[in-house]
Amino acid sequence: MVKKPLHAPMCLKIDENHQKCLLRYEDRSEYWSLFKDIHRGTVACQHTLFALHF
């Protein structure tokens, strides 16, 4: 399995009913991610989101 690099996306929409949010990455691609797959960053800012896509 090839792992994609970790990026700091921006959250565009939140769907609490389905426990997911729409994320936009630096290359302007957009993907829905489940809350369980999203982790907060602690290095620069507490509000930075990190999403893992495989």
mmCIF file of the N, C-alpha and C atoms, coordinates in Angstrom:
data_MODEL
# 
_entry.id   MODEL 
# 
loop_
_atom_site.group_PDB 
_atom_site.id 
_atom_site.type_symbol 
_atom_site.label_atom_id 
_atom_site.label_alt_id 
_atom_site.label_comp_id 
_atom_site.label_asym_id 
_atom_site.label_entity_id 
_atom_site.label_seq_id 
_atom_site.pdbx_PDB_ins_code 
_atom_site.Cartn_x 
_atom_site.Cartn_y 
_atom_site.Cartn_z 
_atom_site.occupancy 
_atom_site.B_iso_or_equiv 
_atom_site.pdbx_formal_charge 
_atom_site.auth_seq_id 
_atom_site.auth_comp_id 
_atom_site.auth_asym_id 
_atom_site.auth_atom_id 
_atom_site.pdbx_PDB_model_num 
ATOM 1   N N  . MET A 1 1  ? 0.840   -1.174 0.000  1.00 0.00 ? 1  MET A N  1 
ATOM 2   C CA . MET A 1 1  ? 0.000   0.000  0.000  1.00 0.00 ? 1  MET A CA 1 
ATOM 3   C C  . MET A 1 1  ? 0.889   1.242  0.000  1.00 0.00 ? 1  MET A C  1 
ATOM 4   N N  . VAL A 1 2  ? 0.593   2.182  -0.865 1.00 0.00 ? 2  VAL A N  1 
ATOM 5   C CA . VAL A 1 2  ? 1.331   3.436  -0.937 1.00 0.00 ? 2  VAL A CA 1 
ATOM 6   C C  . VAL A 1 2  ? 0.604   4.470  -0.097 1.00 0.00 ? 2  VAL A C  1 
ATOM 7   N N  . LYS A 1 3  ? 1.318   5.071  0.841  1.00 0.00 ? 3  LYS A N  1 
ATOM 8   C CA . LYS A 1 3  ? 0.714   6.096  1.685  1.00 0.00 ? 3  LYS A CA 1 
ATOM 9   C C  . LYS A 1 3  ? 0.937   7.461  1.060  1.00 0.00 ? 3  LYS A C  1 
ATOM 10  N N  . LYS A 1 4  ? -0.104  8.263  1.044  1.00 0.00 ? 4  LYS A N  1 
ATOM 11  C CA . LYS A 1 4  ? 0.009   9.627  0.539  1.00 0.00 ? 4  LYS A CA 1 
ATOM 12  C C  . LYS A 1 4  ? 0.601   10.502 1.638  1.00 0.00 ? 4  LYS A C  1 
ATOM 13  N N  . PRO A 1 5  ? 1.279   11.576 1.267  1.00 0.00 ? 5  PRO A N  1 
ATOM 14  C CA . PRO A 1 5  ? 1.845   12.461 2.289  1.00 0.00 ? 5  PRO A CA 1 
ATOM 15  C C  . PRO A 1 5  ? 0.754   13.142 3.103  1.00 0.00 ? 5  PRO A C  1 
ATOM 16  N N  . LEU A 1 6  ? 1.105   13.511 4.307  1.00 0.00 ? 6  LEU A N  1 
ATOM 17  C CA . LEU A 1 6  ? 0.180   14.176 5.214  1.00 0.00 ? 6  LEU A CA 1 
ATOM 18  C C  . LEU A 1 6  ? 0.067   15.654 4.839  1.00 0.00 ? 6  LEU A C  1 
ATOM 19  N N  . HIS A 1 7  ? -1.145  16.142 4.692  1.00 0.00 ? 7  HIS A N  1 
ATOM 20  C CA . HIS A 1 7  ? -1.385  17.535 4.329  1.00 0.00 ? 7  HIS A CA 1 
ATOM 21  C C  . HIS A 1 7  ? -2.272  18.179 5.379  1.00 0.00 ? 7  HIS A C  1 
ATOM 22  N N  . ALA A 1 8  ? -2.225  19.481 5.474  1.00 0.00 ? 8  ALA A N  1 
ATOM 23  C CA . ALA A 1 8  ? -3.084  20.220 6.391  1.00 0.00 ? 8  ALA A CA 1 
ATOM 24  C C  . ALA A 1 8  ? -4.234  20.824 5.592  1.00 0.00 ? 8  ALA A C  1 
ATOM 25  N N  . PRO A 1 9  ? -5.378  20.152 5.548  1.00 0.00 ? 9  PRO A N  1 
ATOM 26  C CA . PRO A 1 9  ? -6.517  20.645 4.764  1.00 0.00 ? 9  PRO A CA 1 
ATOM 27  C C  . PRO A 1 9  ? -7.319  21.694 5.507  1.00 0.00 ? 9  PRO A C  1 
ATOM 28  N N  . MET A 1 10 ? -8.197  22.363 4.766  1.00 0.00 ? 10 MET A N  1 
ATOM 29  C CA . MET A 1 10 ? -9.138  23.317 5.339  1.00 0.00 ? 10 MET A CA 1 
ATOM 30  C C  . MET A 1 10 ? -10.515 22.662 5.322  1.00 0.00 ? 10 MET A C  1 
ATOM 31  N N  . CYS A 1 11 ? -11.229 22.760 6.417  1.00 0.00 ? 11 CYS A N  1 
ATOM 32  C CA . CYS A 1 11 ? -12.568 22.180 6.506  1.00 0.00 ? 11 CYS A CA 1 
ATOM 33  C C  . CYS A 1 11 ? -13.570 23.135 5.860  1.00 0.00 ? 11 CYS A C  1 
ATOM 34  N N  . LEU A 1 12 ? -14.318 22.642 4.855  1.00 0.00 ? 12 LEU A N  1 
ATOM 35  C CA . LEU A 1 12 ? -15.289 23.466 4.142  1.00 0.00 ? 12 LEU A CA 1 
ATOM 36  C C  . LEU A 1 12 ? -16.707 23.277 4.662  1.00 0.00 ? 12 LEU A C  1 
ATOM 37  N N  . LYS A 1 13 ? -17.086 22.029 4.938  1.00 0.00 ? 13 LYS A N  1 
ATOM 38  C CA . LYS A 1 13 ? -18.438 21.713 5.408  1.00 0.00 ? 13 LYS A CA 1 
ATOM 39  C C  . LYS A 1 13 ? -18.364 20.614 6.452  1.00 0.00 ? 13 LYS A C  1 
ATOM 40  N N  . ILE A 1 14 ? -19.299 20.641 7.388  1.00 0.00 ? 14 ILE A N  1 
ATOM 41  C CA . ILE A 1 14 ? -19.397 19.604 8.407  1.00 0.00 ? 14 ILE A CA 1 
ATOM 42  C C  . ILE A 1 14 ? -20.777 18.976 8.326  1.00 0.00 ? 14 ILE A C  1 
ATOM 43  N N  . ASP A 1 15 ? -20.812 17.653 8.279  1.00 0.00 ? 15 ASP A N  1 
ATOM 44  C CA . ASP A 1 15 ? -22.060 16.892 8.279  1.00 0.00 ? 15 ASP A CA 1 
ATOM 45  C C  . ASP A 1 15 ? -22.081 16.064 9.564  1.00 0.00 ? 15 ASP A C  1 
ATOM 46  N N  . GLU A 1 16 ? -22.662 16.643 10.619 1.00 0.00 ? 16 GLU A N  1 
ATOM 47  C CA . GLU A 1 16 ? -22.657 15.967 11.914 1.00 0.00 ? 16 GLU A CA 1 
ATOM 48  C C  . GLU A 1 16 ? -23.520 14.716 11.909 1.00 0.00 ? 16 GLU A C  1 
ATOM 49  N N  . ASN A 1 17 ? -24.596 14.693 11.122 1.00 0.00 ? 17 ASN A N  1 
ATOM 50  C CA . ASN A 1 17 ? -25.462 13.511 11.065 1.00 0.00 ? 17 ASN A CA 1 
ATOM 51  C C  . ASN A 1 17 ? -24.710 12.278 10.574 1.00 0.00 ? 17 ASN A C  1 
ATOM 52  N N  . HIS A 1 18 ? -23.819 12.475 9.611  1.00 0.00 ? 18 HIS A N  1 
ATOM 53  C CA . HIS A 1 18 ? -23.051 11.360 9.051  1.00 0.00 ? 18 HIS A CA 1 
ATOM 54  C C  . HIS A 1 18 ? -21.622 11.320 9.589  1.00 0.00 ? 18 HIS A C  1 
ATOM 55  N N  . GLN A 1 19 ? -21.318 12.203 10.535 1.00 0.00 ? 19 GLN A N  1 
ATOM 56  C CA . GLN A 1 19 ? -20.009 12.278 11.195 1.00 0.00 ? 19 GLN A CA 1 
ATOM 57  C C  . GLN A 1 19 ? -18.858 12.369 10.192 1.00 0.00 ? 19 GLN A C  1 
ATOM 58  N N  . LYS A 1 20 ? -18.956 13.377 9.306  1.00 0.00 ? 20 LYS A N  1 
ATOM 59  C CA . LYS A 1 20 ? -17.902 13.581 8.321  1.00 0.00 ? 20 LYS A CA 1 
ATOM 60  C C  . LYS A 1 20 ? -17.790 15.065 7.997  1.00 0.00 ? 20 LYS A C  1 
ATOM 61  N N  . CYS A 1 21 ? -16.687 15.439 7.371  1.00 0.00 ? 21 CYS A N  1 
ATOM 62  C CA . CYS A 1 21 ? -16.539 16.822 6.916  1.00 0.00 ? 21 CYS A CA 1 
ATOM 63  C C  . CYS A 1 21 ? -15.842 16.838 5.556  1.00 0.00 ? 21 CYS A C  1 
ATOM 64  N N  . LEU A 1 22 ? -16.134 17.894 4.803  1.00 0.00 ? 22 LEU A N  1 
ATOM 65  C CA . LEU A 1 22 ? -15.537 18.085 3.484  1.00 0.00 ? 22 LEU A CA 1 
ATOM 66  C C  . LEU A 1 22 ? -14.257 18.885 3.663  1.00 0.00 ? 22 LEU A C  1 
ATOM 67  N N  . LEU A 1 23 ? -13.152 18.325 3.188  1.00 0.00 ? 23 LEU A N  1 
ATOM 68  C CA . LEU A 1 23 ? -11.848 18.956 3.340  1.00 0.00 ? 23 LEU A CA 1 
ATOM 69  C C  . LEU A 1 23 ? -11.290 19.367 1.992  1.00 0.00 ? 23 LEU A C  1 
ATOM 70  N N  . ARG A 1 24 ? -10.663 20.546 1.948  1.00 0.00 ? 24 ARG A N  1 
ATOM 71  C CA . ARG A 1 24 ? -9.964  21.007 0.733  1.00 0.00 ? 24 ARG A CA 1 
ATOM 72  C C  . ARG A 1 24 ? -8.470  21.034 1.041  1.00 0.00 ? 24 ARG A C  1 
ATOM 73  N N  . TYR A 1 25 ? -7.711  20.412 0.139  1.00 0.00 ? 25 TYR A N  1 
ATOM 74  C CA . TYR A 1 25 ? -6.265  20.316 0.305  1.00 0.00 ? 25 TYR A CA 1 
ATOM 75  C C  . TYR A 1 25 ? -5.552  21.411 -0.481 1.00 0.00 ? 25 TYR A C  1 
ATOM 76  N N  . GLU A 1 26 ? -4.236  21.496 -0.284 1.00 0.00 ? 26 GLU A N  1 
ATOM 77  C CA . GLU A 1 26 ? -3.421  22.539 -0.912 1.00 0.00 ? 26 GLU A CA 1 
ATOM 78  C C  . GLU A 1 26 ? -3.512  22.522 -2.436 1.00 0.00 ? 26 GLU A C  1 
ATOM 79  N N  . ASP A 1 27 ? -3.734  21.346 -3.036 1.00 0.00 ? 27 ASP A N  1 
ATOM 80  C CA . ASP A 1 27 ? -3.836  21.254 -4.496 1.00 0.00 ? 27 ASP A CA 1 
ATOM 81  C C  . ASP A 1 27 ? -5.265  21.507 -4.986 1.00 0.00 ? 27 ASP A C  1 
ATOM 82  N N  . ARG A 1 28 ? -6.132  21.986 -4.098 1.00 0.00 ? 28 ARG A N  1 
ATOM 83  C CA . ARG A 1 28 ? -7.538  22.318 -4.351 1.00 0.00 ? 28 ARG A CA 1 
ATOM 84  C C  . ARG A 1 28 ? -8.434  21.090 -4.543 1.00 0.00 ? 28 ARG A C  1 
ATOM 85  N N  . SER A 1 29 ? -7.923  19.908 -4.276 1.00 0.00 ? 29 SER A N  1 
ATOM 86  C CA . SER A 1 29 ? -8.778  18.716 -4.309 1.00 0.00 ? 29 SER A CA 1 
ATOM 87  C C  . SER A 1 29 ? -9.643  18.709 -3.046 1.00 0.00 ? 29 SER A C  1 
ATOM 88  N N  . GLU A 1 30 ? -10.828 18.128 -3.160 1.00 0.00 ? 30 GLU A N  1 
ATOM 89  C CA . GLU A 1 30 ? -11.765 18.086 -2.044 1.00 0.00 ? 30 GLU A CA 1 
ATOM 90  C C  . GLU A 1 30 ? -12.215 16.653 -1.810 1.00 0.00 ? 30 GLU A C  1 
ATOM 91  N N  . TYR A 1 31 ? -12.249 16.253 -0.543 1.00 0.00 ? 31 TYR A N  1 
ATOM 92  C CA . TYR A 1 31 ? -12.657 14.899 -0.170 1.00 0.00 ? 31 TYR A CA 1 
ATOM 93  C C  . TYR A 1 31 ? -13.450 14.950 1.123  1.00 0.00 ? 31 TYR A C  1 
ATOM 94  N N  . TRP A 1 32 ? -14.445 14.062 1.223  1.00 0.00 ? 32 TRP A N  1 
ATOM 95  C CA . TRP A 1 32 ? -15.167 13.879 2.476  1.00 0.00 ? 32 TRP A CA 1 
ATOM 96  C C  . TRP A 1 32 ? -14.356 12.926 3.344  1.00 0.00 ? 32 TRP A C  1 
ATOM 97  N N  . SER A 1 33 ? -14.209 13.259 4.627  1.00 0.00 ? 33 SER A N  1 
ATOM 98  C CA . SER A 1 33 ? -13.494 12.404 5.571  1.00 0.00 ? 33 SER A CA 1 
ATOM 99  C C  . SER A 1 33 ? -14.344 12.196 6.808  1.00 0.00 ? 33 SER A C  1 
ATOM 100 N N  . LEU A 1 34 ? -14.335 10.970 7.305  1.00 0.00 ? 34 LEU A N  1 
ATOM 101 C CA . LEU A 1 34 ? -15.044 10.675 8.543  1.00 0.00 ? 34 LEU A CA 1 
ATOM 102 C C  . LEU A 1 34 ? -14.310 11.299 9.720  1.00 0.00 ? 34 LEU A C  1 
ATOM 103 N N  . PHE A 1 35 ? -15.068 11.715 10.740 1.00 0.00 ? 35 PHE A N  1 
ATOM 104 C CA . PHE A 1 35 ? -14.462 12.310 11.926 1.00 0.00 ? 35 PHE A CA 1 
ATOM 105 C C  . PHE A 1 35 ? -13.398 11.395 12.525 1.00 0.00 ? 35 PHE A C  1 
ATOM 106 N N  . LYS A 1 36 ? -13.630 10.078 12.506 1.00 0.00 ? 36 LYS A N  1 
ATOM 107 C CA . LYS A 1 36 ? -12.691 9.137  13.118 1.00 0.00 ? 36 LYS A CA 1 
ATOM 108 C C  . LYS A 1 36 ? -11.346 9.110  12.394 1.00 0.00 ? 36 LYS A C  1 
ATOM 109 N N  . ASP A 1 37 ? -11.292 9.583  11.140 1.00 0.00 ? 37 ASP A N  1 
ATOM 110 C CA . ASP A 1 37 ? -10.057 9.581  10.361 1.00 0.00 ? 37 ASP A CA 1 
ATOM 111 C C  . ASP A 1 37 ? -9.338  10.926 10.379 1.00 0.00 ? 37 ASP A C  1 
ATOM 112 N N  . ILE A 1 38 ? -9.865  11.874 11.122 1.00 0.00 ? 38 ILE A N  1 
ATOM 113 C CA . ILE A 1 38 ? -9.286  13.219 11.182 1.00 0.00 ? 38 ILE A CA 1 
ATOM 114 C C  . ILE A 1 38 ? -8.641  13.416 12.548 1.00 0.00 ? 38 ILE A C  1 
ATOM 115 N N  . HIS A 1 39 ? -7.429  13.946 12.531 1.00 0.00 ? 39 HIS A N  1 
ATOM 116 C CA . HIS A 1 39 ? -6.682  14.155 13.763 1.00 0.00 ? 39 HIS A CA 1 
ATOM 117 C C  . HIS A 1 39 ? -6.238  15.604 13.842 1.00 0.00 ? 39 HIS A C  1 
ATOM 118 N N  . ARG A 1 40 ? -6.305  16.168 15.029 1.00 0.00 ? 40 ARG A N  1 
ATOM 119 C CA . ARG A 1 40 ? -5.876  17.556 15.225 1.00 0.00 ? 40 ARG A CA 1 
ATOM 120 C C  . ARG A 1 40 ? -4.362  17.631 15.338 1.00 0.00 ? 40 ARG A C  1 
ATOM 121 N N  . GLY A 1 41 ? -3.814  18.698 14.787 1.00 0.00 ? 41 GLY A N  1 
ATOM 122 C CA . GLY A 1 41 ? -2.393  18.946 14.923 1.00 0.00 ? 41 GLY A CA 1 
ATOM 123 C C  . GLY A 1 41 ? -2.111  19.636 16.245 1.00 0.00 ? 41 GLY A C  1 
ATOM 124 N N  . THR A 1 42 ? -0.918  19.442 16.774 1.00 0.00 ? 42 THR A N  1 
ATOM 125 C CA . THR A 1 42 ? -0.565  20.072 18.041 1.00 0.00 ? 42 THR A CA 1 
ATOM 126 C C  . THR A 1 42 ? 0.714   20.888 17.933 1.00 0.00 ? 42 THR A C  1 
ATOM 127 N N  . VAL A 1 43 ? 1.321   20.929 16.761 1.00 0.00 ? 43 VAL A N  1 
ATOM 128 C CA . VAL A 1 43 ? 2.603   21.606 16.625 1.00 0.00 ? 43 VAL A CA 1 
ATOM 129 C C  . VAL A 1 43 ? 2.434   23.112 16.497 1.00 0.00 ? 43 VAL A C  1 
ATOM 130 N N  . ALA A 1 44 ? 1.759   23.573 15.451 1.00 0.00 ? 44 ALA A N  1 
ATOM 131 C CA . ALA A 1 44 ? 1.659   25.009 15.198 1.00 0.00 ? 44 ALA A CA 1 
ATOM 132 C C  . ALA A 1 44 ? 0.381   25.610 15.772 1.00 0.00 ? 44 ALA A C  1 
ATOM 133 N N  . CYS A 1 45 ? -0.721  24.897 15.640 1.00 0.00 ? 45 CYS A N  1 
ATOM 134 C CA . CYS A 1 45 ? -2.012  25.469 16.009 1.00 0.00 ? 45 CYS A CA 1 
ATOM 135 C C  . CYS A 1 45 ? -2.961  24.349 16.425 1.00 0.00 ? 45 CYS A C  1 
ATOM 136 N N  . GLN A 1 46 ? -3.687  24.542 17.480 1.00 0.00 ? 46 GLN A N  1 
ATOM 137 C CA . GLN A 1 46 ? -4.619  23.527 17.959 1.00 0.00 ? 46 GLN A CA 1 
ATOM 138 C C  . GLN A 1 46 ? -5.769  23.305 16.991 1.00 0.00 ? 46 GLN A C  1 
ATOM 139 N N  . HIS A 1 47 ? -6.039  24.237 16.099 1.00 0.00 ? 47 HIS A N  1 
ATOM 140 C CA . HIS A 1 47 ? -7.179  24.131 15.204 1.00 0.00 ? 47 HIS A CA 1 
ATOM 141 C C  . HIS A 1 47 ? -6.810  23.595 13.822 1.00 0.00 ? 47 HIS A C  1 
ATOM 142 N N  . THR A 1 48 ? -5.566  23.219 13.631 1.00 0.00 ? 48 THR A N  1 
ATOM 143 C CA . THR A 1 48 ? -5.147  22.643 12.359 1.00 0.00 ? 48 THR A CA 1 
ATOM 144 C C  . THR A 1 48 ? -5.665  21.218 12.260 1.00 0.00 ? 48 THR A C  1 
ATOM 145 N N  . LEU A 1 49 ? -6.260  20.870 11.136 1.00 0.00 ? 49 LEU A N  1 
ATOM 146 C CA . LEU A 1 49 ? -6.767  19.516 10.923 1.00 0.00 ? 49 LEU A CA 1 
ATOM 147 C C  . LEU A 1 49 ? -5.802  18.733 10.058 1.00 0.00 ? 49 LEU A C  1 
ATOM 148 N N  . PHE A 1 50 ? -5.628  17.478 10.390 1.00 0.00 ? 50 PHE A N  1 
ATOM 149 C CA . PHE A 1 50 ? -4.836  16.584 9.563  1.00 0.00 ? 50 PHE A CA 1 
ATOM 150 C C  . PHE A 1 50 ? -5.716  15.403 9.208  1.00 0.00 ? 50 PHE A C  1 
ATOM 151 N N  . ALA A 1 51 ? -5.830  15.106 7.944  1.00 0.00 ? 51 ALA A N  1 
ATOM 152 C CA . ALA A 1 51 ? -6.656  13.974 7.515  1.00 0.00 ? 51 ALA A CA 1 
ATOM 153 C C  . ALA A 1 51 ? -5.769  12.942 6.846  1.00 0.00 ? 51 ALA A C  1 
ATOM 154 N N  . LEU A 1 52 ? -6.086  11.706 7.086  1.00 0.00 ? 52 LEU A N  1 
ATOM 155 C CA . LEU A 1 52 ? -5.344  10.616 6.489  1.00 0.00 ? 52 LEU A CA 1 
ATOM 156 C C  . LEU A 1 52 ? -6.222  9.929  5.464  1.00 0.00 ? 52 LEU A C  1 
ATOM 157 N N  . HIS A 1 53 ? -5.774  9.851  4.213  1.00 0.00 ? 53 HIS A N  1 
ATOM 158 C CA . HIS A 1 53 ? -6.499  9.167  3.143  1.00 0.00 ? 53 HIS A CA 1 
ATOM 159 C C  . HIS A 1 53 ? -5.608  8.070  2.601  1.00 0.00 ? 53 HIS A C  1 
ATOM 160 N N  . PHE A 1 54 ? -6.143  6.891  2.477  1.00 0.00 ? 54 PHE A N  1 
ATOM 161 C CA . PHE A 1 54 ? -5.369  5.767  1.940  1.00 0.00 ? 54 PHE A CA 1 
ATOM 162 C C  . PHE A 1 54 ? -6.038  5.234  0.711  1.00 0.00 ? 54 PHE A C  1 
# 
